[in-house]
Amino acid sequence: GTRFRPLSFEVPKPLFPVAGVPMVQHHIEACAKVPGMKEILLMGFYQPHEALGRFLVSAQQEFRIPIRYLQEYAALGTGGGIYHFRDQILSGGPEAFFVLNADVCSEFPLQEMLDFRQQHGDAHSFVMLGTTANRTQALNYGCIVANADTHEVLHYVEKPSTFVSEIINCGIYLFTPAIFQHIGDVFQRNQQELVLEENSNGWQRAEVIRLEQDVFTALAGSGKLYVYKTDGFWSQIKSAGSAIYASRLYLNQYSQCHPERLAQNRPGGPIIRGNVYIHPTASIDSTAVLGPNVSIGKGVTVGAGVRVRESIVLHGASLHDHTCVLNTIVGWDSTIGRWARVEGTPSDPNPNDPYAKIDSETLFRDGRLTPSITILGCSVTIPAEVVILNSIVLPHKELSRSYKNQIIL
């Protein structure tokens, strides 16, 4: 989660709240709805810690499905992790399993992928989820060339240097146990190459396997890999700015699947515009105006006349009277003083292009900070009557004046 700092200092990135619930809970919810789903395994390189343990316990109770965390001894890549834990994955004798990247936000059409496999592939074929991107942005993703009639993947290139296809890989797959044979072949090949290379410190590197470059590129055109194209929403969550965009996509979806999570205008309550999530423990003045696309966490206090839009306010934060918060992530336990204005620049995709995706911006361009959303780390104090614009404030800072386009260390 390096591009997610300073927010990933406090909590592993998959537990960062998007639209009011941890990012990875959206994945778990989608998996739990699939009939015949037996268990969910989370794999990663994070040290198991308290927050993760608590999350697993509460998610298992809520979704009534066993959920376990398997920690890699080293970062093994997208294919190395599932290969390393293949015995755990195969232990219940599954006929198929899904693999989902934690840093994507999606409608997760898992049932549709299962139905699609029955119609198109045979029992041993693999399915990847694809979506349409525009021509220039497709180069930032894995590109899929498929047969228009059978949907078989004929060619796969990860981040090509020239245009290949506008169908991109969503990082959501449906595999059968046969996939381990293909990943095993890559592992063997890696080992042989290491034996040939003199003086390399070997074993660790053979285990690092990338599904995209090492496995899919070889599988394409073999009649075993198919693409299911979705028209549903999909986005990556690489940077903190993309978390606000993902939050908007999920809040939008709540009107169909979780209307109870969306705040309503009520007499004596705050003014709600558009989709807003408010945690039941938050205390919000009736003269505050929230939305669209706002998520308010546990125990947050919002004072009189406060205006919040396109923002995520994390638990324990306090917005004093008449503050204005736009395109910002307000960190845990942070305080914004009266009449202060905290504002960022949205990094949204082009709204006029239905296939536009969010750009993963570089932090700096031409030696200057790229204008993006403002991020306050945890326990940041902003004084009254100042303006913080397009800035990133590291945790535990007490500011004394206004800032613009800065990273405040």
C-alpha positions in Angstrom: 0.0 0.0 0.0 2.8 2.5 -0.6 0.7 4.6 -3.0 -1.9 4.7 -0.3 0.2 6.4 2.3 -0.3 8.0 4.8 -3.6 6.1 5.2 -2.0 2.7 5.0 0.2 3.5 8.0 -2.8 3.0 10.3 -4.6 0.1 8.7 -3.8 -2.5 6.0 -5.1 -1.1 2.8 -7.7 -3.8 2.3 -9.4 -2.7 5.6 -9.6 0.9 4.5 -13.3 1.9 4.6 -14.9 2.6 1.2 -18.6 3.6 1.3 -18.7 2.9 5.0 -17.3 -0.7 5.1 -13.7 -2.1 4.7 -12.7 -2.3 1.0 -12.4 -6.1 1.1 -15.8 -6.5 2.7 -17.4 -5.7 -0.6 -15.6 -8.7 -2.1 -16.6 -11.0 0.8 -20.2 -9.9 0.5 -20.2 -10.8 -3.2 -18.6 -14.2 -2.6 -21.0 -15.1 0.3 -24.0 -14.6 -2.1 -22.7 -17.3 -4.5 -24.6 -20.6 -3.9 -22.3 -23.4 -2.8 -19.5 -21.1 -1.7 -17.7 -23.0 1.1 -15.0 -20.7 2.4 -13.1 -17.5 1.8 -9.3 -17.3 2.0 -7.6 -13.9 2.3 -3.9 -14.0 1.2 -1.4 -11.4 1.6 2.0 -10.3 2.9 0.6 -8.3 5.8 1.6 -9.3 9.4 -1.6 -10.6 11.0 -2.6 -7.9 13.4 -5.4 -6.9 15.7 -7.6 -5.0 13.2 -7.4 -7.9 10.8 -8.3 -10.4 13.4 -11.3 -8.4 14.6 -12.4 -7.9 11.0 -12.3 -11.7 10.3 -14.3 -12.5 13.4 -17.0 -10.0 12.7 -17.2 -10.8 8.9 -17.5 -14.6 9.7 -20.4 -13.8 12.0 -22.1 -11.5 9.6 -21.8 -13.6 6.5 -21.9 -17.1 8.2 -19.0 -18.4 6.1 -15.5 -19.5 7.3 -12.9 -16.8 6.4 -9.2 -17.3 7.0 -6.1 -15.3 6.5 -3.0 -16.9 5.0 0.2 -14.9 5.2 2.9 -15.2 2.6 6.5 -15.5 3.9 7.5 -13.1 1.2 5.6 -11.1 -1.5 5.1 -13.9 -4.0 3.2 -12.0 -6.8 -0.3 -12.6 -8.0 0.2 -16.3 -9.0 2.9 -17.2 -6.5 0.6 -16.7 -3.5 -2.2 -19.0 -4.7 0.4 -21.6 -5.8 2.1 -21.5 -2.4 -1.2 -22.1 -0.7 -2.5 -24.6 -3.3 -3.0 -27.3 -0.6 -5.2 -25.0 1.5 -7.2 -24.0 -1.6 -7.7 -27.7 -2.7 -8.3 -29.1 0.8 -12.1 -29.1 0.5 -12.0 -30.6 -3.0 -13.5 -27.6 -4.8 -14.7 -27.9 -8.3 -13.8 -24.2 -9.0 -12.7 -21.1 -7.1 -12.7 -17.4 -7.6 -9.6 -15.2 -7.3 -10.2 -11.5 -6.7 -7.6 -8.7 -6.3 -8.4 -6.7 -3.2 -7.6 -3.4 -4.7 -10.5 -3.3 -7.2 -14.0 -2.1 -6.8 -16.7 -3.8 -8.8 -20.2 -5.1 -9.0 -18.5 -8.5 -8.8 -20.7 -10.5 -11.3 -19.6 -13.8 -9.9 -22.7 -15.8 -10.5 -22.8 -14.5 -14.1 -19.2 -15.7 -14.5 -20.2 -19.2 -13.4 -23.2 -19.2 -15.8 -21.0 -18.0 -18.6 -18.5 -20.8 -18.0 -21.2 -23.4 -18.3 -22.4 -21.9 -21.6 -19.0 -21.2 -23.2 -16.2 -23.1 -21.8 -15.9 -26.8 -20.8 -15.6 -27.9 -17.2 -11.8 -27.2 -17.2 -11.7 -23.8 -18.8 -10.8 -20.6 -16.9 -12.7 -17.3 -17.0 -11.4 -13.8 -16.5 -13.6 -10.7 -16.1 -13.0 -8.0 -18.7 -14.4 -4.5 -19.2 -14.0 -1.8 -21.9 -11.5 1.0 -21.4 -10.8 3.8 -23.8 -7.9 3.4 -26.3 -5.3 5.5 -24.5 -6.0 4.2 -21.0 -6.1 0.6 -22.0 -2.3 0.7 -22.2 -2.2 0.9 -18.4 -3.9 -2.4 -17.9 -3.7 -6.0 -19.1 -5.2 -6.1 -22.6 -7.3 -9.0 -23.9 -7.9 -9.9 -27.6 -10.8 -12.4 -27.7 -12.8 -14.2 -30.4 -16.0 -12.2 -30.8 -18.2 -15.3 -31.1 -16.7 -17.8 -28.6 -15.2 -15.2 -26.2 -12.0 -17.3 -26.1 -8.9 -15.3 -25.2 -6.6 -15.4 -28.2 -3.9 -13.0 -27.0 -3.0 -11.4 -23.7 -0.5 -8.5 -23.1 0.1 -6.9 -19.7 0.5 -3.1 -20.1 1.4 -3.1 -23.8 3.5 -0.2 -25.2 1.1 0.2 -28.2 -2.6 -0.3 -28.6 -3.7 -3.9 -28.5 -7.3 -4.0 -27.4 -9.8 -1.9 -25.5 -10.9 -4.9 -23.4 -9.0 -4.9 -20.1 -8.4 -7.4 -17.3 -10.4 -6.6 -14.2 -8.3 -8.8 -11.8 -11.3 -11.1 -11.1 -11.0 -14.7 -12.2 -12.8 -18.1 -12.0 -10.4 -21.0 -12.0 -10.6 -24.8 -11.6 -7.9 -26.8 -9.8 -6.3 -27.4 -13.3 -4.8 -23.8 -13.1 -2.1 -25.1 -10.7 -0.7 -27.3 -13.4 -0.1 -24.2 -15.5 1.3 -22.2 -12.6 3.5 -25.2 -11.7 4.9 -25.2 -15.2 6.0 -21.6 -14.7 7.5 -22.5 -11.3 9.6 -25.3 -12.9 10.7 -23.0 -15.7 11.8 -20.4 -13.2 13.7 -23.0 -11.2 15.5 -24.2 -14.4 16.5 -20.7 -15.4 17.9 -20.1 -11.9 20.0 -23.2 -12.1 21.4 -21.9 -15.4 22.1 -18.5 -13.9 25.3 -18.8 -11.9 25.6 -17.2 -8.4 22.0 -16.2 -8.0 20.7 -16.7 -4.5 18.0 -18.8 -6.0 15.0 -20.3 -4.3 13.1 -17.2 -3.4 12.8 -15.9 -6.9 11.4 -19.1 -8.5 8.4 -18.8 -6.2 7.5 -15.3 -7.4 5.0 -15.8 -10.2 2.8 -13.2 -11.9 -0.6 -14.6 -13.1 -0.8 -11.9 -15.8 2.6 -12.0 -17.5 3.6 -15.6 -16.7 0.4 -17.6 -16.9 -2.2 -15.7 -19.0 0.2 -14.8 -21.8 1.0 -18.5 -22.2 -2.7 -19.7 -21.8 -4.1 -17.3 -24.4 -4.9 -19.1 -27.7 -4.9 -22.5 -26.1 -8.7 -22.9 -25.9 -8.6 -22.9 -22.1 -9.1 -19.2 -21.2 -12.3 -17.2 -21.8 -13.3 -13.6 -21.0 -16.6 -12.6 -19.6 -17.3 -8.9 -20.4 -19.1 -6.8 -17.9 -20.9 -3.5 -18.4 -21.2 -3.1 -14.6 -19.0 -0.5 -12.8 -15.3 -1.3 -12.2 -12.3 0.7 -10.9 -8.9 0.1 -9.4 -8.2 1.5 -5.9 -4.5 2.3 -6.2 -4.2 5.7 -4.6 -6.3 7.5 -1.9 -7.9 9.6 -4.6 -9.4 6.5 -6.3 -10.9 5.5 -2.9 -13.3 8.5 -3.1 -14.3 7.5 -6.7 -14.8 3.9 -5.6 -16.9 5.1 -2.7 -19.1 7.0 -5.2 -19.6 3.8 -7.3 -20.5 1.7 -4.2 -22.8 4.3 -2.7 -24.6 4.4 -6.1 -25.0 0.7 -5.9 -26.4 0.8 -2.4 -29.7 2.3 -3.7 -30.4 -1.1 -5.2 -28.8 -3.6 -2.8 -28.4 -1.8 0.6 -30.9 1.1 0.7 -30.6 0.9 4.5 -27.0 2.1 4.3 -28.0 5.4 2.7 -28.9 8.4 4.8 -32.3 10.0 4.3 -33.5 13.6 4.8 -35.5 13.6 8.1 -37.0 16.4 10.1 -34.3 17.7 12.6 -31.6 15.8 10.7 -28.8 17.1 8.5 -29.5 18.1 4.9 -28.6 15.1 2.6 -27.8 15.6 -1.1 -27.3 12.6 -3.2 -25.8 9.4 -1.8 -24.4 9.6 1.7 -23.4 7.0 4.3 -23.5 7.9 8.0 -22.4 5.6 10.7 -25.1 5.3 13.4 -22.7 6.5 16.1 -21.9 9.8 14.3 -23.3 13.0 15.7 -24.3 15.5 13.1 -25.8 18.9 13.6 -29.1 19.5 11.8 -27.8 22.5 9.9 -24.9 20.5 8.3 -25.2 19.8 4.5 -23.7 16.5 3.4 -23.3 15.0 -0.1 -23.1 13.9 -2.7 -20.7 11.0 -2.3 -19.9 11.4 1.4 -19.1 8.7 3.9 -19.0 9.5 7.6 -17.3 7.0 10.0 -17.8 5.8 13.5 -18.1 8.4 16.3 -17.5 11.4 13.9 -18.8 14.8 15.2 -20.0 17.3 12.6 -20.8 20.9 13.9 -23.3 23.5 12.8 -23.2 24.8 9.2 -20.6 22.3 8.1 -20.5 21.5 4.3 -19.0 18.2 3.2 -19.0 16.8 -0.3 -17.1 14.1 -2.3 -15.2 13.1 0.9 -14.5 10.3 3.3 -14.5 11.2 7.0 -12.9 8.5 9.1 -13.8 7.4 12.6 -13.4 9.8 15.5 -12.8 12.9 13.4 -14.3 16.2 14.4 -15.4 18.9 12.0 -16.1 22.1 14.0 -18.8 24.7 13.1 -18.9 26.1 9.6 -16.0 24.1 8.2 -16.0 23.2 4.5 -14.6 19.9 3.4 -14.4 19.1 -0.4 -12.7 16.2 -2.2 -10.8 15.2 1.0 -10.1 12.2 3.1 -10.1 13.2 6.8 -8.0 10.8 8.8 -8.9 9.0 12.0 -9.3 11.3 15.1 -8.4 14.4 13.1 -9.9 17.8 14.0 -10.7 20.7 11.7 -11.2 24.1 13.4 -14.1 26.5 12.9 -14.5 28.3 9.5 -11.5 26.3 8.1 -11.7 25.1 4.4 -10.0 21.8 3.4 -10.2 21.1 -0.3 -8.6 18.9 -2.9 -8.9 18.4 -6.7 -10.9 15.4 -7.8 -9.0 12.8 -9.9 -12.2 11.5 -11.5 -12.3 9.9 -14.9 -13.8 12.0 -17.8 -17.6 12.0 -17.2 -18.3 12.3 -20.9 -16.5 9.1 -21.8 -18.4 6.0 -20.7 -15.3 3.9 -20.9 -12.9 6.3 -19.1 -11.1 4.8 -16.1 -9.4 6.6 -13.2 -5.7 7.5 -14.0 -3.2 6.4 -11.4 -1.5 9.8 -11.2 2.1 10.2 -10.3 2.6 12.2 -7.1 4.8 14.7 -8.8 4.9 16.1 -12.3 7.6 18.4 -13.5 9.0 18.6 -10.0 5.7 19.8 -8.6 3.0 18.1 -6.6 0.1 17.0 -8.9 -3.1 18.6 -7.7 -5.1 15.8 -6.2 -7.5 15.1 -3.3 -6.4 16.4 0.1 -5.5 13.7 2.6 -5.2 14.3 6.4 -3.4 11.4 8.1 -4.6 10.3 11.5 -4.7 12.7 14.5 -4.1 15.8 12.4 -5.2 19.2 13.9 -6.2 22.0 11.5 -6.6 25.4 13.2 -9.6 27.7 12.8 -10.0 29.9 9.7 -7.2 28.4 7.5 -7.3 27.0 4.0 -5.7 23.6 3.2 -5.6 23.0 -0.6 -4.4 20.0 -2.6 -2.1 18.9 0.3 -1.1 15.7 2.0 -0.6 15.9 5.8 1.2 13.1 7.5 -0.2 11.7 10.8 0.0 13.5 14.2 0.6 17.0 12.8 -0.7 20.2 14.4 -0.8 22.8 11.7 -0.6 26.5 12.5 -1.4 28.2 9.1 -2.7 27.7 5.6 -1.0 25.4 3.0 -1.4 24.9 -0.7 0.0 22.1 -2.9 2.3 20.6 -0.3 3.2 17.4 1.5 3.4 18.3 5.1 5.9 16.1 6.8 
